[in-house]
Amino acid sequence: MLEVTHFTDPGCPWAYSASPALSTLRWRYGAQLRWTLVTIGLAEDPALYEARGYTPLKSAIGYTTFRRFGMPLLATPKASIAATSPACRTIVATRLASPEHELAVFRALQFAQFTTGAVLDAPPTLRTALLDVAGLDVDAILAAIDTPAVWAAYEADRARARTAAGTPTEFQGRSANSDGAVRYTAPSLVFTTTDGRCLEAGGFQPVEAYDVVIANLDPTLARRAPAEDPVEVLEAFEHPLATVEVAAIMAEHLAEPRVGRAERALLETVADGRAVQRPAGDSALWARSG
């Protein structure tokens, strides 16, 4: 068992673009990795972004540069720049009330940010995103995001994320200091063994970096081979996956994901009723049927 502390934020395009690598880790190691999600809280107020020169147009143009990573995108100027605090507190509220849905909520908020024209900090955006999470009490979660308990847990997350000074993440130039403290950037993963040994993979990294860290910390873990059937992949996850995520899980070691091949195989599974497809941005999300 390895503990994995995942520093992230649903408004960060780098964190979103790392989804194929993170899903591949979950496929390879399953329950042998115990994940803790820590929300960074990149911006409490959209004015922070605006002061740095961000505009809806510049953000949309910037998103186009992330297409090379393969995640679904809709690059369109939004009505306004958004703070990420409400979305982060939505994740924290889910963690406190319904922890089994935390990852699905995080991903739903990412898809709202990067595959729709909705503004992330708008209450209707949060509600629409959460409605995609099966079994979640949406009203209860949204009612909790401004409660003292959620704010306290969120502030604890923010403080934890701002402890990167002197770490390997800072040494490698993968940290940031946007509000007076050296913080982990999204996504940063910190792997810790049960006896306290720790290795970091700060900021955006290829899946091979994570694999090397895990191999050095605990080579006794079982390492699942690449999938051969896309339905096998979809059945291993409780949430929908993007095409490139399925392709990454099916890719051989050090091989580039074959997105076209994965898409064709996924379309076949939809045609024979074993999977369902939902448009997302310029691509699609896939889930097992039934």
C-alpha positions as CSV (number, residue, x, y, z in Angstrom):
1,M,0.0,0.0,0.0
2,L,1.2,3.5,-0.9
3,E,-0.4,6.7,0.1
4,V,-0.7,9.2,-2.8
5,T,-1.4,12.8,-1.9
6,H,-2.8,14.5,-5.0
7,F,-2.5,18.3,-5.0
8,T,-4.9,19.6,-7.7
9,D,-7.5,22.1,-8.7
10,P,-10.5,21.6,-11.1
11,G,-9.7,24.9,-12.9
12,C,-6.1,24.0,-13.9
13,P,-5.6,22.8,-17.5
14,W,-2.4,21.0,-16.6
15,A,-4.3,19.0,-14.0
16,Y,-7.0,18.1,-16.5
17,S,-4.4,17.2,-19.1
18,A,-2.8,14.7,-16.7
19,S,-6.0,12.6,-16.5
20,P,-4.7,9.9,-18.9
21,A,-1.6,9.3,-16.7
22,L,-3.6,9.3,-13.4
23,S,-6.2,6.9,-14.8
24,T,-3.4,4.7,-16.0
25,L,-2.0,4.6,-12.4
26,R,-5.4,3.7,-11.1
27,W,-5.6,0.9,-13.6
28,R,-2.1,-0.5,-13.0
29,Y,-2.2,-0.4,-9.2
30,G,-5.8,-0.2,-8.1
31,A,-6.4,-0.4,-4.4
32,Q,-2.7,-0.6,-3.7
33,L,-2.7,3.2,-4.0
34,R,-4.7,5.0,-1.4
35,W,-5.4,8.5,-2.7
36,T,-5.9,11.8,-0.8
37,L,-7.1,14.7,-2.9
38,V,-6.0,18.1,-1.7
39,T,-7.6,21.2,-3.3
40,I,-5.1,24.0,-4.0
41,G,-7.6,26.8,-4.4
42,L,-5.9,28.6,-7.2
43,A,-8.1,31.7,-6.9
44,E,-10.5,33.0,-4.3
45,D,-11.6,35.9,-6.6
46,P,-11.5,36.2,-10.4
47,A,-9.9,39.6,-9.9
48,L,-6.7,37.8,-9.1
49,Y,-6.6,36.3,-12.6
50,E,-7.7,39.5,-14.2
51,A,-4.9,41.4,-12.5
52,R,-2.5,39.0,-14.2
53,G,-3.9,39.8,-17.6
54,Y,-6.2,36.9,-18.0
55,T,-9.3,37.5,-20.2
56,P,-11.9,35.0,-21.5
57,L,-10.4,35.3,-24.9
58,K,-6.8,34.7,-23.7
59,S,-7.9,31.7,-21.7
60,A,-9.8,30.2,-24.6
61,I,-6.7,30.6,-26.9
62,G,-4.5,29.2,-24.1
63,Y,-6.7,26.1,-23.9
64,T,-6.1,25.2,-27.5
65,T,-2.4,24.5,-26.7
66,F,-3.5,21.6,-24.4
67,R,-5.2,19.7,-27.3
68,R,-1.9,17.8,-27.8
69,F,-2.6,15.9,-24.6
70,G,-5.8,14.5,-26.0
71,M,-8.4,15.3,-23.3
72,P,-11.8,16.7,-24.6
73,L,-11.8,20.5,-25.0
74,L,-14.1,23.3,-26.0
75,A,-12.0,26.3,-26.6
76,T,-14.5,29.2,-26.4
77,P,-14.4,32.6,-24.7
78,K,-16.6,32.4,-21.6
79,A,-18.8,35.1,-20.2
80,S,-16.2,35.9,-17.5
81,I,-13.1,34.6,-15.7
82,A,-13.9,32.4,-12.8
83,A,-12.5,31.8,-9.3
84,T,-11.9,28.2,-8.4
85,S,-12.7,28.4,-4.7
86,P,-16.4,27.4,-5.1
87,A,-15.6,24.4,-7.1
88,C,-12.9,23.4,-4.7
89,R,-15.3,23.7,-1.8
90,T,-17.8,21.6,-3.7
91,I,-15.2,18.9,-3.8
92,V,-14.4,19.3,-0.1
93,A,-18.1,19.2,0.8
94,T,-18.4,16.0,-1.1
95,R,-15.4,14.5,0.7
96,L,-17.0,15.3,4.1
97,A,-20.5,14.1,3.2
98,S,-20.1,11.5,0.5
99,P,-16.4,10.6,0.1
100,E,-17.1,7.8,-2.3
101,H,-18.2,10.4,-4.8
102,E,-15.2,12.8,-4.4
103,L,-13.3,11.7,-7.5
104,A,-16.4,11.7,-9.7
105,V,-17.3,15.2,-8.5
106,F,-13.8,16.5,-9.2
107,R,-13.9,15.1,-12.7
108,A,-17.4,16.4,-13.4
109,L,-16.2,19.9,-12.4
110,Q,-13.2,19.5,-14.7
111,F,-15.4,18.6,-17.6
112,A,-17.6,21.6,-16.9
113,Q,-14.6,23.8,-17.0
114,F,-12.9,22.4,-20.1
115,T,-15.7,21.0,-22.3
116,T,-18.5,23.6,-21.9
117,G,-18.9,27.3,-22.1
118,A,-20.1,27.5,-18.5
119,V,-18.4,29.7,-15.9
120,L,-17.0,27.5,-13.2
121,D,-17.8,29.6,-10.2
122,A,-21.5,30.1,-11.2
123,P,-24.0,28.2,-9.0
124,P,-25.9,26.8,-12.1
125,T,-22.6,25.4,-13.4
126,L,-21.9,23.6,-10.1
127,R,-25.4,22.2,-10.1
128,T,-25.3,21.0,-13.7
129,A,-21.9,19.3,-13.2
130,L,-23.0,17.5,-10.0
131,L,-26.2,16.2,-11.7
132,D,-23.9,13.9,-13.7
133,V,-22.7,12.1,-10.6
134,A,-25.0,9.2,-10.0
135,G,-26.1,8.7,-6.4
136,L,-25.0,12.1,-5.2
137,D,-27.3,14.3,-3.1
138,V,-26.7,17.4,-5.1
139,D,-28.8,19.8,-3.0
140,A,-27.1,18.7,0.2
141,I,-23.6,19.2,-1.3
142,L,-24.4,22.7,-2.7
143,A,-26.1,23.7,0.6
144,A,-22.9,22.8,2.5
145,I,-20.2,24.6,0.4
146,D,-20.4,27.8,2.5
147,T,-20.7,26.1,5.9
148,P,-18.0,26.6,8.6
149,A,-17.0,22.9,8.4
150,V,-16.4,23.0,4.7
151,W,-14.6,26.3,4.8
152,A,-12.3,25.0,7.6
153,A,-11.5,21.8,5.7
154,Y,-10.9,23.8,2.5
155,E,-8.6,26.2,4.3
156,A,-6.7,23.2,5.7
157,D,-6.3,21.9,2.1
158,R,-5.0,25.3,0.9
159,A,-2.5,25.5,3.8
160,R,-1.3,21.9,3.1
161,A,-0.9,22.8,-0.6
162,R,1.3,25.7,0.3
163,T,4.1,23.7,2.0
164,A,6.3,23.1,-1.1
165,A,9.2,25.3,0.1
166,G,12.4,23.3,0.1
167,T,10.8,20.2,-1.4
168,P,11.9,18.2,-4.5
169,T,9.0,19.8,-6.3
170,E,10.4,23.3,-5.7
171,F,13.9,22.0,-6.7
172,Q,12.6,20.8,-10.0
173,G,10.9,24.1,-10.7
174,R,7.4,22.6,-10.5
175,S,6.2,24.8,-7.6
176,A,4.6,28.3,-7.7
177,N,4.3,31.3,-5.4
178,S,1.2,33.2,-6.5
179,D,0.0,34.4,-3.1
180,G,2.9,34.6,-0.8
181,A,3.7,31.0,-0.1
182,V,5.5,28.3,-2.1
183,R,2.8,25.9,-3.2
184,Y,2.5,22.6,-5.1
185,T,1.2,23.1,-8.6
186,A,-1.5,21.0,-10.1
187,P,-1.2,18.1,-10.4
188,S,1.5,17.2,-7.9
189,L,1.7,13.7,-6.5
190,V,3.5,12.8,-3.3
191,F,3.9,9.0,-2.7
192,T,4.5,7.8,0.9
193,T,5.1,4.3,2.2
194,T,3.7,2.9,5.4
195,D,7.1,3.4,7.1
196,G,7.3,7.0,6.1
197,R,9.5,7.0,3.0
198,C,8.4,9.6,0.5
199,L,9.1,10.6,-3.1
200,E,7.5,13.5,-5.0
201,A,6.5,14.0,-8.6
202,G,5.7,17.7,-8.7
203,G,3.6,19.3,-11.4
204,F,2.7,17.9,-14.7
205,Q,4.6,14.6,-15.3
206,P,4.5,11.7,-17.8
207,V,3.1,8.4,-16.5
208,E,6.7,7.0,-16.6
209,A,7.8,9.4,-13.9
210,Y,5.1,8.1,-11.5
211,D,5.9,4.5,-12.4
212,V,9.5,5.0,-11.6
213,V,8.6,6.6,-8.2
214,I,6.4,3.6,-7.4
215,A,8.9,1.0,-8.5
216,N,11.5,2.6,-6.2
217,L,9.3,2.8,-3.2
218,D,7.7,-0.6,-3.4
219,P,8.6,-3.1,-6.1
220,T,6.5,-5.8,-4.4
221,L,3.2,-4.2,-5.6
222,A,1.3,-6.0,-8.3
223,R,1.4,-4.1,-11.6
224,R,-1.5,-4.7,-13.9
225,A,-0.7,-5.2,-17.6
226,P,-2.2,-2.9,-20.3
227,A,-5.8,-3.6,-21.1
228,E,-6.7,-5.4,-24.4
229,D,-10.4,-4.7,-24.4
230,P,-11.9,-1.3,-23.9
231,V,-14.9,-2.7,-22.0
232,E,-12.5,-4.2,-19.5
233,V,-11.2,-0.6,-18.9
234,L,-14.7,0.9,-18.6
235,E,-15.7,-1.8,-16.1
236,A,-12.8,-1.0,-13.9
237,F,-14.0,2.6,-13.3
238,E,-17.1,4.0,-11.7
239,H,-16.9,7.2,-13.7
240,P,-16.8,7.9,-17.5
241,L,-13.5,8.0,-19.3
242,A,-12.2,10.1,-22.2
243,T,-11.0,8.4,-25.3
244,V,-7.4,9.2,-24.6
245,E,-7.7,7.8,-21.1
246,V,-8.8,4.4,-22.5
247,A,-6.1,4.6,-25.1
248,A,-3.4,5.3,-22.4
249,I,-4.6,2.3,-20.3
250,M,-4.4,0.1,-23.4
251,A,-0.9,1.4,-24.5
252,E,2.2,-0.8,-24.1
253,H,5.0,0.5,-21.9
254,L,6.7,3.6,-23.4
255,A,4.3,3.5,-26.4
256,E,2.2,6.5,-27.3
257,P,-1.5,6.0,-26.8
258,R,-3.2,4.9,-30.0
259,V,-6.3,7.2,-29.7
260,G,-7.7,6.3,-33.1
261,R,-7.6,2.6,-32.4
262,A,-9.2,3.0,-29.0
263,E,-12.0,5.2,-30.5
264,R,-12.8,2.6,-33.1
265,A,-12.9,-0.2,-30.5
266,L,-15.1,2.0,-28.2
267,L,-17.5,2.7,-31.1
268,E,-17.8,-1.1,-31.6
269,T,-18.7,-1.5,-28.0
270,V,-21.4,1.1,-28.3
271,A,-22.7,-0.5,-31.4
272,D,-23.1,-3.9,-29.7
273,G,-24.6,-2.3,-26.5
274,R,-21.7,-2.9,-24.1
275,A,-20.9,0.8,-23.6
276,V,-22.5,4.3,-24.0
277,Q,-21.0,7.4,-25.5
278,R,-21.6,11.0,-24.6
279,P,-20.2,14.0,-26.5
280,A,-17.8,16.1,-24.6
281,G,-16.0,19.2,-26.1
282,D,-14.3,18.1,-29.3
283,S,-14.4,14.4,-28.3
284,A,-16.5,12.1,-26.1
285,L,-16.8,10.3,-22.8
286,W,-17.4,6.6,-22.5
287,A,-19.0,4.4,-19.8
288,R,-20.1,0.9,-19.4
289,S,-23.7,0.3,-20.2
290,G,-26.3,-0.7,-17.6
